[in-house]
Amino acid sequence: MGVTTRLPELRQAQRLTQADLAVCVGVSRQTINSIETGRFEPSLSLALLLARYFGEPVESIFALADPPAD
Amino acid sequence: MYEFTHQGMWFKWNLLDKVSKRLAGVSLFAAGVSVVPATMKLCDYAFEVGKAAGSGIGSPDPMLLEPWQALWLIGFGTLSAVFWWRFSLRQDEMFNRVQNWSLGMAGAWTATFFALWGVLAFGGIVPPLHPMAVFLVFYVALLGFWFAAVRRWA
C-alpha cells in the first residue's frame, strides 16, 4: 500500500527548491526528491516535521494511495 | 548531508559538512589500512597456489593469518566501524534506512548460507569453507543489497 503526497505542490507554492526544503527539515535533497516521487515513505517524525513546516495537518500532506473500501 | 551517486557506489563528498567529512575520511582510511596485511597474505597465497599448479605438486596449506595480522584487522576494522557509525548518526533517515536494511539482509542471508553449508558439510556433501569466507559472502551480499536499496528508495 503506497502513500501519495502533496509535498511538491506545497513546496512549489512557497517557491522553495527541494534543496531549500531539505535544509529546513534537516534531510538531504535526495530524500525530499524520493518522498515527492513516491519512492520513499518518510518516518512519522519526518512527516510531522514537514506538516509543522507547512502549517498543515499531516493527513493533508500524506494519504494512503489505496485506502480500504468501507 | 549524504547523497548517493553512481547507483550508490559513492556519494557527493562536497555536500558533507566538515565533521562528516572527517568521520567518513578516518573510517575509510582505517578500513583500507585494516586489510593491508591480509591482502599481502592473500597475494602470497595466490602466488603459492600458482607455483604449486605450475610445478604439478599439491595445493598449499589454506591461508592462515599471523596472530598480529588478525589483531591488526580487528583493531583497524573496529576503528573504521566506530567512525562510520558516528558518521551514520549525522546522516538522514533515508541513508540509515538503506544502510540498516542492507546490513540486516546481508547478515541474515550470510547466516542462512553458512547454516545450510554447515549442515551439508557436516553430512560430507560439500567441503568445509575457509573461515575467512564469511567476509567474502557478507561483503558480496552487502553490496548487492545496498545497490538494491539505493535503487528502491534513493
Backbone of each chain as ProteinMPNN parsed JSONL, in Angstrom:
{"seq_chain_A": "MGVTTRLPELRQAQRLTQADLAVCVGVSRQTINSIETGRFEPSLSLALLLARYFGEPVESIFALADPPAD", "coords_chain_A": {"N_chain_A": [[0.856, -1.191, 0.0], [0.782, 2.031, -1.051], [1.862, 5.485, -0.557], [0.51, 8.645, -1.131], [1.406, 12.044, -1.892], [1.21, 15.579, -1.243], [3.37, 17.12, -1.279], [5.14, 18.233, -3.363], [3.459, 20.164, -4.485], [2.879, 21.876, -2.285], [5.443, 22.731, -1.672], [6.239, 24.044, -4.012], [4.386, 26.069, -4.039], [5.349, 27.729, -2.125], [7.583, 28.587, -3.338], [9.955, 27.158, -3.048], [13.002, 25.345, -3.44], [13.871, 21.843, -3.795], [16.222, 21.459, -2.423], [16.238, 23.662, -0.689], [14.048, 23.084, 0.985], [14.946, 20.709, 2.043], [17.099, 21.528, 3.635], [15.689, 23.019, 5.523], [14.236, 21.067, 6.962], [16.155, 19.318, 7.731], [17.14, 17.099, 6.221], [18.452, 15.217, 3.371], [18.618, 16.547, -0.007], [18.075, 14.569, -1.795], [16.459, 12.864, -0.347], [14.097, 14.36, -0.045], [13.391, 14.506, -2.741], [12.935, 11.773, -3.275], [10.762, 11.279, -1.601], [8.856, 12.935, -2.754], [8.56, 11.759, -5.245], [7.466, 9.4, -4.585], [8.977, 7.165, -4.013], [10.057, 6.786, -1.541], [8.913, 6.381, 1.695], [8.337, 8.602, 4.265], [9.455, 8.667, 7.725], [7.333, 8.737, 10.662], [8.071, 10.867, 12.298], [9.459, 12.556, 10.53], [7.425, 13.127, 8.721], [5.67, 14.523, 10.381], [7.274, 16.68, 10.965], [7.487, 17.91, 8.46], [4.818, 18.545, 8.127], [4.465, 20.387, 10.191], [6.203, 22.355, 9.319], [4.915, 23.302, 6.981], [2.574, 24.089, 8.088], [0.27, 22.551, 8.028], [-2.148, 19.911, 8.552], [-0.89, 16.606, 9.039], [-2.196, 14.583, 7.643], [-3.194, 15.881, 5.496], [-1.122, 16.241, 3.874], [0.072, 13.794, 3.424], [-1.287, 10.739, 2.233], [-2.966, 7.569, 2.153], [-2.445, 5.609, -0.729], [-4.149, 3.727, -1.658], [-6.771, 3.403, -0.111], [-8.558, 1.212, 2.155], [-11.718, -0.151, 1.162], [-14.869, 0.96, 2.506]], "CA_chain_A": [[0.0, 0.0, 0.0], [1.651, 3.2, -1.173], [1.458, 6.758, 0.045], [0.566, 9.803, -2.04], [1.8, 13.258, -1.163], [1.039, 16.914, -1.843], [4.596, 17.85, -0.958], [5.626, 19.105, -4.451], [2.523, 21.299, -4.619], [3.093, 22.794, -1.158], [6.79, 23.308, -1.784], [6.273, 24.997, -5.133], [3.569, 27.224, -3.655], [6.22, 28.62, -1.334], [8.749, 28.859, -4.192], [11.15, 26.53, -2.453], [13.59, 24.222, -4.169], [13.998, 20.645, -2.943], [17.388, 21.68, -1.557], [15.818, 24.599, 0.371], [13.187, 22.367, 1.935], [15.793, 19.71, 2.725], [17.84, 22.229, 4.701], [14.733, 23.432, 6.574], [13.792, 19.949, 7.81], [17.326, 18.55, 8.165], [17.408, 15.858, 5.48], [19.143, 15.509, 2.115], [17.746, 16.876, -1.145], [17.694, 13.294, -2.394], [15.35, 12.322, 0.442], [12.899, 15.113, -0.446], [13.056, 14.062, -4.087], [12.379, 10.416, -3.217], [9.421, 11.366, -0.993], [7.945, 13.543, -3.726], [8.3, 10.842, -6.363], [6.785, 8.222, -4.058], [9.858, 6.009, -3.819], [10.455, 6.674, -0.14], [7.892, 6.826, 2.645], [9.058, 9.173, 5.412], [9.072, 8.225, 9.069], [6.284, 9.572, 11.254], [8.649, 12.116, 12.8], [9.745, 13.447, 9.394], [6.13, 13.57, 8.188], [5.171, 15.558, 11.309], [8.142, 17.856, 10.805], [7.064, 18.563, 7.218], [3.493, 19.12, 8.374], [4.656, 21.59, 11.011], [6.853, 23.378, 8.494], [3.937, 23.893, 6.062], [1.4, 24.511, 8.843], [-0.876, 21.754, 7.565], [-2.213, 18.611, 9.223], [-0.079, 15.621, 8.313], [-3.02, 13.783, 6.723], [-3.484, 16.627, 4.267], [0.095, 16.173, 3.04], [0.284, 12.387, 3.056], [-2.502, 9.92, 2.309], [-2.797, 6.24, 1.594], [-2.764, 5.621, -2.154], [-5.245, 2.799, -1.938], [-7.414, 3.126, 1.176], [-9.507, 0.095, 2.105], [-13.124, 0.238, 0.95], [-15.726, 0.825, 3.692]], "C_chain_A": [[0.896, 1.247, 0.0], [1.066, 4.437, -0.508], [1.543, 7.846, -1.026], [0.881, 11.05, -1.213], [1.508, 14.534, -1.961], [2.307, 17.757, -1.641], [5.091, 18.738, -2.108], [4.773, 20.361, -4.589], [2.758, 22.343, -3.513], [4.445, 23.498, -1.265], [6.835, 24.37, -2.871], [5.446, 26.249, -4.824], [4.384, 28.22, -2.847], [7.512, 28.971, -2.072], [10.053, 28.356, -3.574], [11.695, 25.484, -3.408], [13.615, 23.026, -3.225], [15.155, 20.818, -1.959], [17.035, 22.615, -0.403], [15.021, 23.862, 1.442], [14.006, 21.349, 2.737], [16.556, 20.349, 3.886], [16.903, 22.577, 5.853], [14.343, 22.287, 7.497], [14.945, 18.991, 8.162], [17.512, 17.195, 7.515], [18.128, 16.222, 4.183], [18.128, 15.857, 1.025], [17.221, 15.603, -1.794], [16.499, 12.673, -1.651], [14.049, 13.029, 0.071], [12.44, 14.661, -1.827], [12.396, 12.681, -4.069], [10.989, 10.401, -2.586], [8.436, 11.903, -2.033], [7.607, 12.594, -4.876], [7.699, 9.523, -5.887], [7.663, 7.001, -3.849], [10.159, 5.751, -2.349], [9.342, 7.205, 0.75], [8.595, 7.354, 3.889], [8.604, 8.55, 6.729], [7.984, 9.153, 9.6], [6.863, 10.907, 11.715], [8.97, 13.082, 11.664], [8.442, 13.971, 8.788], [5.557, 14.682, 9.072], [5.978, 16.848, 11.187], [7.757, 18.637, 9.55], [5.707, 19.238, 7.4], [3.611, 20.408, 9.184], [5.264, 22.708, 10.181], [5.828, 24.081, 7.592], [2.669, 24.371, 6.781], [0.13, 23.811, 8.412], [-0.952, 20.486, 8.402], [-1.5, 17.551, 8.375], [-0.906, 14.827, 7.311], [-3.436, 14.568, 5.483], [-2.259, 16.651, 3.347], [0.325, 14.751, 2.537], [-1.035, 11.632, 3.193], [-2.196, 8.543, 1.725], [-3.245, 6.257, 0.136], [-4.001, 4.777, -2.45], [-5.956, 2.464, -0.633], [-8.419, 1.98, 1.065], [-10.94, 0.596, 1.94], [-13.929, 0.029, 2.217], [-16.788, -0.26, 3.479]], "O_chain_A": [[1.663, 1.476, 0.935], [-0.047, 4.434, 0.017], [2.541, 7.945, -1.74], [0.651, 11.094, -0.004], [1.558, 14.545, -3.191], [2.285, 18.974, -1.821], [5.435, 19.895, -1.866], [5.283, 21.465, -4.783], [2.825, 23.541, -3.785], [4.57, 24.691, -0.989], [7.391, 25.452, -2.681], [5.764, 27.345, -5.285], [4.125, 29.423, -2.89], [8.419, 29.576, -1.501], [11.083, 29.03, -3.581], [10.933, 24.815, -4.106], [13.411, 23.165, -2.019], [15.078, 20.381, -0.811], [17.472, 22.4, 0.727], [15.281, 23.995, 2.638], [13.792, 21.155, 3.934], [16.644, 19.782, 4.975], [17.272, 22.448, 7.02], [14.138, 22.503, 8.691], [14.726, 17.972, 8.816], [17.979, 16.25, 8.151], [18.387, 17.398, 3.924], [16.949, 15.514, 1.116], [16.09, 15.552, -2.276], [15.641, 12.038, -2.263], [13.017, 12.382, -0.108], [11.249, 14.456, -2.057], [11.411, 12.452, -4.77], [10.134, 9.609, -2.982], [7.325, 11.392, -2.173], [6.5, 12.627, -5.412], [7.451, 8.627, -6.694], [7.16, 5.919, -3.544], [10.477, 4.627, -1.962], [8.885, 8.335, 0.583], [9.373, 6.628, 4.508], [7.515, 7.985, 6.826], [7.749, 10.226, 9.046], [6.234, 11.953, 11.549], [8.779, 14.29, 11.805], [8.369, 15.133, 8.386], [5.021, 15.667, 8.564], [5.442, 17.951, 11.291], [7.705, 19.867, 9.566], [5.47, 20.34, 6.906], [2.938, 21.397, 8.894], [4.886, 23.871, 10.323], [5.86, 25.303, 7.451], [1.796, 24.983, 6.165], [-0.952, 24.396, 8.427], [0.069, 20.024, 8.911], [-1.515, 17.61, 7.145], [-0.404, 14.437, 6.257], [-3.965, 13.997, 4.53], [-2.357, 17.037, 2.182], [0.717, 14.533, 1.391], [-1.799, 11.85, 4.134], [-1.286, 8.382, 0.911], [-4.278, 6.836, -0.203], [-4.782, 5.07, -3.355], [-5.776, 1.371, -0.095], [-9.051, 1.793, 0.025], [-11.325, 1.623, 2.5], [-13.719, -0.949, 2.934], [-17.598, -0.514, 4.37]]}, "seq_chain_B": "MYEFTHQGMWFKWNLLDKVSKRLAGVSLFAAGVSVVPATMKLCDYAFEVGKAAGSGIGSPDPMLLEPWQALWLIGFGTLSAVFWWRFSLRQDEMFNRVQNWSLGMAGAWTATFFALWGVLAFGGIVPPLHPMAVFLVFYVALLGFWFAAVRRWA", "coords_chain_B": {"N_chain_B": [[24.906, 16.912, 3.986], [24.438, 13.48, 3.303], [24.405, 12.282, -0.068], [23.568, 9.888, -2.44], [25.548, 8.714, -5.189], [26.32, 7.383, -8.483], [24.701, 5.024, -8.573], [24.726, 4.373, -5.89], [27.291, 3.637, -5.341], [29.05, 5.58, -4.551], [29.27, 8.85, -2.963], [28.181, 12.321, -2.775], [30.757, 14.135, -2.03], [31.265, 16.84, -1.486], [28.92, 17.748, -0.371], [28.868, 16.983, 2.224], [29.147, 17.949, 5.675], [31.814, 19.52, 7.618], [32.506, 17.934, 9.86], [31.341, 15.468, 9.222], [32.808, 14.83, 6.95], [35.325, 14.436, 8.091], [34.819, 12.253, 9.8], [33.963, 10.267, 7.955], [36.217, 10.168, 6.337], [38.289, 9.277, 8.097], [37.202, 6.803, 8.763], [37.115, 5.438, 6.26], [39.821, 5.454, 5.635], [40.886, 3.94, 7.771], [39.611, 1.541, 7.245], [40.822, 0.827, 4.851], [43.499, 0.536, 5.7], [43.184, -1.56, 7.483], [42.946, -3.918, 6.005], [45.377, -4.335, 4.8], [47.61, -6.132, 5.724], [46.279, -8.62, 5.489], [45.657, -8.655, 2.791], [48.201, -8.724, 1.652], [48.987, -11.209, 2.561], [47.122, -12.764, 1.257], [47.912, -12.352, -1.369], [50.423, -13.591, -1.339], [49.555, -16.187, -0.877], [48.074, -16.679, -3.196], [50.172, -16.617, -5.018], [51.579, -18.893, -4.181], [49.689, -20.861, -4.741], [49.584, -20.672, -7.527], [52.238, -21.359, -8.125], [52.331, -23.959, -7.15], [50.475, -25.18, -8.822], [51.764, -24.872, -11.26], [54.053, -26.396, -10.95], [53.084, -28.888, -10.603], [52.694, -30.06, -8.144], [50.865, -30.66, -5.061], [48.181, -28.51, -3.814], [48.886, -25.584, -1.793], [48.922, -25.229, 1.861], [45.863, -24.149, 3.453], [45.237, -20.614, 3.553], [46.338, -18.898, 6.4], [46.12, -16.342, 8.806], [48.736, -14.516, 10.47], [48.972, -14.133, 14.075], [49.321, -11.365, 14.762], [48.456, -10.162, 12.454], [45.78, -10.804, 12.37], [44.915, -9.454, 14.654], [45.502, -6.866, 13.893], [43.728, -6.527, 11.759], [41.29, -6.721, 13.156], [41.541, -4.585, 14.981], [41.91, -2.16, 13.413], [39.676, -2.491, 11.836], [37.607, -2.297, 13.707], [37.991, 0.328, 14.54], [37.398, 1.666, 12.157], [34.713, 0.929, 11.892], [33.54, 2.165, 14.146], [33.925, 4.872, 13.611], [32.475, 5.06, 11.248], [29.931, 4.46, 12.178], [29.478, 6.681, 13.807], [29.496, 8.627, 11.824], [27.233, 7.811, 10.42], [25.207, 8.447, 12.226], [24.943, 11.133, 11.844], [23.697, 11.406, 9.465], [20.744, 11.425, 7.325], [17.356, 9.965, 7.535], [16.862, 8.396, 5.259], [19.367, 7.558, 4.32], [20.109, 6.022, 6.541], [18.102, 4.117, 6.522], [18.617, 2.754, 4.125], [21.184, 1.799, 4.695], [20.807, 0.282, 7.102], [18.9, -1.614, 6.342], [20.31, -2.945, 4.328], [22.508, -3.974, 5.762], [21.152, -5.636, 7.578], [19.798, -7.48, 5.885], [21.983, -8.572, 4.483], [23.383, -9.73, 6.61], [21.489, -11.628, 7.501], [21.181, -13.29, 5.23], [23.797, -14.17, 4.914], [24.152, -15.607, 7.289], [22.22, -17.582, 6.872], [23.241, -18.834, 4.581], [25.676, -19.888, 5.58], [24.71, -21.548, 7.591], [23.25, -23.47, 6.137], [25.283, -24.438, 4.475], [26.981, -25.433, 6.415], [25.494, -27.555, 7.487], [25.368, -29.204, 5.236], [28.107, -29.663, 4.903], [28.625, -30.99, 7.244], [27.341, -33.325, 6.711], [29.035, -34.376, 4.899], [28.694, -33.753, 2.263], [29.509, -31.427, 1.007], [32.685, -29.659, 0.926], [34.267, -28.292, 3.927], [34.144, -24.737, 4.554], [36.601, -22.124, 4.181], [37.554, -20.2, 7.052], [37.675, -17.422, 6.556], [35.902, -17.037, 4.551], [33.483, -16.081, 5.292], [33.689, -13.312, 5.33], [33.878, -12.669, 2.624], [31.431, -13.644, 1.603], [29.594, -12.134, 3.105], [30.337, -9.544, 2.333], [29.848, -9.504, -0.447], [27.091, -9.983, -0.414], [26.254, -7.726, 1.018], [26.95, -5.629, -0.727], [25.262, -6.213, -2.899], [22.671, -6.002, -1.725], [22.815, -3.363, -0.883], [22.958, -1.885, -3.312], [20.477, -2.614, -4.301], [18.797, -1.459, -2.403], [19.362, 1.28, -2.696], [18.489, 1.651, -5.315], [15.817, 1.18, -4.923], [14.895, 3.108, -3.022], [16.326, 5.58, -3.144]], "CA_chain_B": [[24.114, 15.689, 4.141], [24.806, 12.444, 2.34], [23.59, 11.985, -1.254], [24.172, 8.795, -3.206], [25.819, 8.866, -6.621], [26.769, 6.153, -9.142], [23.821, 3.933, -8.101], [25.031, 4.019, -4.506], [28.704, 3.277, -5.186], [29.789, 6.667, -3.916], [28.369, 9.912, -2.537], [28.687, 13.654, -3.103], [31.647, 14.499, -0.923], [31.182, 18.275, -1.165], [27.687, 18.04, 0.365], [29.04, 16.633, 3.634], [29.729, 19.017, 6.489], [33.219, 19.298, 7.972], [32.626, 16.806, 10.796], [31.025, 14.237, 8.485], [33.962, 14.532, 6.088], [36.392, 13.897, 8.93], [34.426, 10.924, 10.262], [33.985, 9.343, 6.823], [37.608, 10.037, 5.898], [39.025, 8.4, 9.028], [36.633, 5.461, 8.65], [37.552, 4.809, 5.008], [41.273, 5.236, 5.733], [41.106, 2.81, 8.682], [39.163, 0.324, 6.552], [41.884, 0.476, 3.907], [44.675, 0.066, 6.453], [42.879, -2.82, 8.177], [43.062, -5.099, 5.143], [46.696, -4.408, 4.146], [48.323, -7.394, 5.962], [45.517, -9.755, 4.961], [45.789, -8.622, 1.334], [49.547, -9.207, 1.326], [48.966, -12.651, 2.812], [46.321, -13.36, 0.185], [48.74, -12.324, -2.581], [51.404, -14.667, -1.174], [48.845, -17.46, -1.029], [47.759, -16.824, -4.622], [51.442, -16.953, -5.665], [51.869, -20.291, -3.845], [48.735, -21.7, -5.484], [50.039, -20.675, -8.915], [53.501, -22.1, -8.195], [52.012, -25.37, -6.959], [49.795, -25.652, -10.03], [52.747, -24.924, -12.339], [55.05, -27.46, -10.732], [52.384, -30.173, -10.551], [52.546, -30.591, -6.783], [49.558, -30.366, -4.465], [47.924, -27.117, -3.446], [49.475, -25.245, -0.487], [48.002, -25.219, 3.005], [44.938, -22.998, 3.424], [45.821, -19.388, 4.086], [46.026, -18.525, 7.775], [46.769, -15.089, 9.183], [49.539, -14.484, 11.696], [48.169, -13.501, 15.138], [49.344, -9.899, 14.705], [47.671, -9.735, 11.291], [44.366, -10.9, 12.769], [44.653, -8.354, 15.592], [45.545, -5.646, 13.074], [42.453, -6.477, 11.033], [40.212, -6.435, 14.119], [41.744, -3.256, 15.553], [41.575, -1.094, 12.454], [38.292, -2.72, 11.411], [36.747, -1.733, 14.749], [38.131, 1.785, 14.446], [36.642, 2.081, 10.979], [33.275, 0.748, 12.16], [33.096, 3.167, 15.125], [33.841, 6.175, 12.931], [31.37, 5.003, 10.286], [28.705, 4.525, 12.977], [29.288, 8.087, 14.194], [29.145, 9.306, 10.577], [25.845, 7.447, 10.096], [24.307, 9.167, 13.128], [24.783, 12.512, 11.367], [23.006, 11.414, 8.177], [19.29, 11.434, 7.49], [16.728, 8.656, 7.7], [16.947, 7.553, 4.068], [20.677, 6.915, 4.352], [20.123, 4.985, 7.577], [17.244, 3.006, 6.119], [19.373, 1.993, 3.121], [22.299, 1.103, 5.355], [20.351, -0.721, 8.063], [18.24, -2.704, 5.609], [21.363, -3.713, 3.638], [23.263, -4.741, 6.764], [20.28, -6.68, 8.116], [19.573, -8.52, 4.869], [23.257, -9.255, 4.216], [23.662, -10.584, 7.773], [20.557, -12.759, 7.528], [21.49, -14.21, 4.137], [25.099, -14.8, 5.192], [23.917, -16.62, 8.326], [21.485, -18.684, 6.239], [24.171, -19.541, 3.697], [26.632, -20.673, 6.361], [23.976, -22.605, 8.294], [22.969, -24.538, 5.17], [26.567, -25.031, 4.053], [27.48, -26.184, 7.568], [24.753, -28.83, 7.556], [25.825, -30.019, 4.106], [29.489, -30.067, 5.179], [28.536, -31.965, 8.331], [26.926, -34.572, 6.077], [30.067, -34.818, 3.96], [28.267, -33.492, 0.883], [30.368, -30.349, 0.49], [33.844, -29.462, 1.808], [34.103, -27.142, 4.831], [34.621, -23.467, 3.995], [37.655, -21.403, 4.885], [36.924, -19.253, 7.989], [37.58, -16.052, 6.026], [34.865, -16.97, 3.511], [32.35, -15.305, 5.811], [33.876, -11.918, 4.913], [33.567, -12.57, 1.198], [29.986, -13.826, 1.404], [28.901, -10.975, 3.672], [30.654, -8.358, 1.541], [29.115, -9.596, -1.723], [25.667, -9.806, -0.095], [26.036, -6.331, 1.419], [26.977, -4.802, -1.941], [24.051, -6.489, -3.665], [21.501, -5.423, -1.055], [22.998, -1.908, -0.855], [22.537, -1.365, -4.61], [19.022, -2.816, -4.412], [18.141, -0.475, -1.53], [19.502, 2.613, -3.311], [17.601, 1.682, -6.482], [14.43, 1.184, -4.445], [14.488, 4.261, -2.22], [17.012, 6.868, -3.363]], "C_chain_B": [[24.408, 14.738, 2.972], [23.846, 12.387, 1.149], [24.306, 10.925, -2.066], [24.457, 9.222, -4.638], [26.26, 7.503, -7.16], [26.008, 4.927, -8.617], [24.175, 3.466, -6.686], [26.483, 3.645, -4.268], [29.483, 4.335, -4.412], [28.791, 7.735, -3.483], [29.009, 11.262, -2.849], [29.463, 14.196, -1.909], [31.451, 15.956, -0.498], [29.893, 18.662, -0.432], [27.801, 17.706, 1.853], [29.569, 17.835, 4.405], [31.132, 18.588, 6.955], [33.398, 18.065, 8.87], [32.367, 15.483, 10.078], [32.177, 13.837, 7.576], [35.076, 13.888, 6.894], [36.065, 12.467, 9.371], [34.5, 9.901, 9.131], [35.415, 9.106, 6.352], [38.402, 9.092, 6.781], [38.527, 6.963, 8.889], [37.134, 4.748, 7.4], [39.054, 4.525, 5.039], [41.562, 4.009, 6.613], [40.68, 1.494, 8.034], [40.234, -0.147, 5.566], [43.099, -0.107, 4.603], [44.418, -1.323, 7.047], [43.134, -4.051, 7.309], [44.441, -5.244, 4.494], [47.422, -5.731, 4.432], [47.596, -8.604, 5.372], [45.625, -9.812, 3.438], [47.161, -9.133, 0.903], [49.622, -10.73, 1.497], [48.225, -13.377, 1.689], [47.117, -13.401, -1.116], [49.799, -13.43, -2.52], [50.758, -16.025, -1.426], [48.529, -17.732, -2.496], [49.019, -17.22, -5.399], [51.777, -18.426, -5.434], [50.95, -21.247, -4.614], [49.189, -21.817, -6.939], [51.303, -21.502, -9.086], [53.241, -23.601, -8.086], [51.366, -25.961, -8.21], [50.799, -25.815, -11.167], [53.736, -26.06, -12.185], [54.399, -28.825, -10.567], [52.282, -30.772, -9.164], [51.202, -30.15, -6.212], [49.412, -28.906, -4.086], [48.494, -26.829, -2.059], [48.429, -25.306, 0.629], [47.056, -24.029, 2.896], [45.57, -21.781, 4.093], [45.38, -19.15, 5.532], [46.771, -17.232, 8.09], [47.663, -15.313, 10.398], [48.687, -13.827, 12.783], [48.153, -11.977, 15.054], [48.533, -9.378, 13.539], [46.173, -9.774, 11.612], [44.004, -9.746, 13.712], [44.639, -7.006, 14.883], [44.196, -5.446, 12.375], [41.305, -6.099, 11.977], [40.322, -5.001, 14.646], [41.337, -2.146, 14.607], [40.144, -1.243, 11.93], [37.315, -2.13, 12.412], [36.783, -0.215, 14.717], [37.295, 2.333, 13.289], [35.135, 2.012, 11.248], [32.743, 1.822, 13.114], [32.943, 4.534, 14.444], [32.697, 6.194, 11.919], [30.026, 5.091, 11.009], [28.425, 5.979, 13.384], [28.923, 8.948, 12.976], [27.667, 9.064, 10.251], [24.845, 8.209, 10.955], [24.03, 10.588, 12.64], [24.023, 12.589, 10.042], [21.492, 11.267, 8.391], [18.705, 10.024, 7.455], [16.785, 7.787, 6.452], [18.289, 6.827, 4.019], [20.666, 5.766, 5.359], [19.19, 3.822, 7.245], [17.968, 2.125, 5.102], [20.45, 1.16, 3.813], [21.805, -0.019, 6.282], [19.671, -1.899, 7.381], [19.299, -3.59, 4.928], [22.137, -4.581, 4.629], [22.424, -5.897, 7.302], [20.088, -7.827, 7.137], [20.859, -9.305, 4.594], [23.601, -10.19, 5.376], [22.781, -11.817, 7.79], [20.886, -13.779, 6.439], [22.84, -14.895, 4.33], [24.93, -15.902, 6.239], [23.203, -17.835, 7.738], [22.416, -19.528, 5.372], [25.11, -20.437, 4.504], [25.948, -21.782, 7.159], [23.721, -23.782, 7.35], [24.254, -25.243, 4.747], [27.133, -25.897, 5.187], [26.806, -27.533, 7.698], [25.226, -29.768, 6.448], [27.248, -30.525, 4.33], [29.519, -31.134, 6.277], [28.137, -33.33, 7.778], [27.923, -35.059, 5.051], [29.714, -34.56, 2.505], [29.127, -32.417, 0.233], [31.57, -30.206, 1.427], [33.61, -28.289, 2.764], [34.701, -25.883, 4.194], [35.757, -22.902, 4.839], [36.997, -20.38, 5.828], [36.76, -17.841, 7.428], [36.496, -15.913, 4.963], [33.673, -16.147, 3.975], [32.455, -13.836, 5.389], [33.439, -11.738, 3.456], [32.059, -12.66, 0.96], [29.225, -12.603, 1.909], [29.113, -9.739, 2.809], [29.879, -8.354, 0.221], [27.621, -9.365, -1.482], [25.367, -8.343, 0.25], [26.006, -5.409, 0.199], [25.682, -4.965, -2.736], [22.829, -5.831, -3.035], [21.593, -3.893, -0.994], [22.508, -1.292, -2.173], [21.02, -1.492, -4.778], [18.281, -1.758, -3.595], [18.21, 0.927, -2.134], [18.564, 2.732, -4.506], [16.134, 1.813, -6.03], [14.018, 2.518, -3.818], [15.093, 5.598, -2.646], [16.733, 7.456, -4.751]], "O_chain_B": [[24.595, 15.155, 1.829], [22.628, 12.437, 1.324], [25.499, 11.042, -2.347], [23.702, 9.996, -5.228], [26.538, 6.583, -6.39], [26.616, 3.917, -8.263], [23.951, 2.309, -6.331], [26.877, 3.365, -3.136], [30.448, 4.027, -3.711], [27.584, 7.54, -3.624], [30.2, 11.351, -3.146], [28.888, 14.65, -0.92], [31.468, 16.271, 0.692], [29.783, 19.778, 0.074], [26.944, 18.091, 2.649], [30.335, 18.64, 3.875], [31.568, 17.462, 6.721], [34.312, 17.264, 8.672], [33.077, 14.5, 10.294], [32.49, 12.654, 7.443], [35.699, 12.922, 6.453], [36.92, 11.583, 9.323], [35.029, 8.804, 9.312], [35.784, 7.982, 6.009], [39.103, 8.21, 6.286], [39.319, 6.02, 8.896], [37.534, 3.586, 7.467], [39.51, 3.496, 4.54], [42.37, 3.152, 6.254], [41.309, 0.457, 8.247], [40.519, -1.339, 5.454], [43.662, -1.109, 4.163], [45.322, -2.157, 7.107], [43.497, -5.109, 7.823], [44.657, -6.175, 3.719], [47.823, -6.407, 3.485], [48.229, -9.505, 4.821], [45.677, -10.898, 2.861], [47.282, -9.873, -0.073], [50.233, -11.435, 0.694], [48.635, -14.445, 1.234], [47.016, -14.361, -1.88], [50.047, -14.12, -3.509], [51.326, -16.891, -2.091], [48.688, -18.851, -2.983], [48.961, -18.042, -6.313], [52.201, -19.126, -6.354], [51.382, -22.303, -5.076], [49.183, -22.904, -7.517], [51.442, -22.25, -10.053], [53.827, -24.406, -8.809], [51.665, -27.087, -8.607], [50.714, -26.765, -11.945], [54.204, -26.624, -13.174], [55.1, -29.824, -10.407], [51.819, -31.904, -9.025], [50.491, -29.354, -6.826], [50.39, -28.159, -4.042], [48.579, -27.736, -1.231], [47.229, -25.419, 0.379], [47.413, -23.008, 2.308], [46.326, -21.897, 5.057], [44.19, -19.196, 5.842], [47.919, -17.055, 7.684], [47.395, -16.172, 11.238], [47.782, -13.053, 12.473], [47.108, -11.356, 15.247], [47.98, -8.28, 13.608], [45.406, -8.909, 11.19], [42.939, -9.141, 13.593], [43.86, -6.117, 15.23], [43.612, -4.362, 12.396], [40.46, -5.269, 11.643], [39.322, -4.291, 14.745], [40.52, -1.292, 14.951], [39.482, -0.253, 11.618], [36.311, -1.531, 12.026], [35.754, 0.449, 14.847], [36.583, 3.328, 13.429], [34.384, 2.916, 10.88], [31.638, 2.332, 12.926], [31.969, 5.252, 14.67], [32.028, 7.214, 11.75], [29.091, 5.722, 10.514], [27.288, 6.446, 13.316], [28.134, 9.886, 13.09], [26.945, 9.981, 9.859], [23.768, 8.576, 10.486], [23.004, 11.178, 12.982], [23.734, 13.678, 9.547], [21.033, 11.016, 9.505], [19.427, 9.031, 7.359], [16.761, 6.561, 6.56], [18.349, 5.635, 3.715], [21.152, 4.672, 5.07], [19.447, 2.682, 7.634], [17.938, 0.898, 5.202], [20.601, -0.032, 3.544], [22.326, -1.134, 6.245], [19.843, -3.046, 7.793], [19.2, -4.817, 4.946], [22.391, -5.759, 4.378], [22.926, -7.009, 7.463], [20.199, -8.996, 7.504], [20.84, -10.53, 4.484], [24.059, -11.311, 5.156], [23.253, -12.922, 8.058], [20.872, -14.985, 6.687], [23.013, -16.055, 3.958], [25.487, -16.991, 6.101], [23.535, -18.976, 8.06], [22.391, -20.758, 5.417], [25.316, -21.6, 4.158], [26.538, -22.839, 7.381], [23.945, -24.938, 7.708], [24.313, -26.47, 4.671], [27.695, -26.964, 4.94], [27.457, -28.538, 7.985], [25.456, -30.956, 6.674], [27.567, -31.665, 3.996], [30.333, -32.058, 6.241], [28.542, -34.365, 8.307], [27.677, -36.068, 4.391], [30.365, -35.092, 1.606], [29.436, -32.494, -0.956], [31.49, -30.587, 2.595], [32.837, -27.385, 2.448], [35.64, -25.959, 3.401], [35.86, -23.163, 6.038], [36.0, -19.76, 5.461], [35.812, -17.14, 7.783], [36.2, -14.804, 4.519], [32.94, -15.585, 3.161], [31.443, -13.189, 5.123], [32.733, -10.791, 3.11], [31.486, -11.863, 0.217], [28.328, -12.096, 1.235], [28.178, -8.973, 2.577], [29.324, -7.33, -0.179], [26.964, -8.649, -2.238], [24.351, -7.793, -0.175], [25.155, -4.526, 0.096], [25.086, -3.987, -3.185], [22.043, -5.18, -3.724], [20.572, -3.207, -1.046], [21.752, -0.32, -2.173], [20.366, -0.602, -5.321], [17.264, -1.224, -4.037], [17.233, 1.675, -2.09], [17.922, 3.764, -4.702], [15.328, 2.474, -6.684], [12.911, 3.001, -4.059], [14.444, 6.637, -2.523], [17.238, 8.53, -5.079]]}, "name": "protein", "num_of_chains": 2, "seq": "MGVTTRLPELRQAQRLTQADLAVCVGVSRQTINSIETGRFEPSLSLALLLARYFGEPVESIFALADPPADMYEFTHQGMWFKWNLLDKVSKRLAGVSLFAAGVSVVPATMKLCDYAFEVGKAAGSGIGSPDPMLLEPWQALWLIGFGTLSAVFWWRFSLRQDEMFNRVQNWSLGMAGAWTATFFALWGVLAFGGIVPPLHPMAVFLVFYVALLGFWFAAVRRWA"}
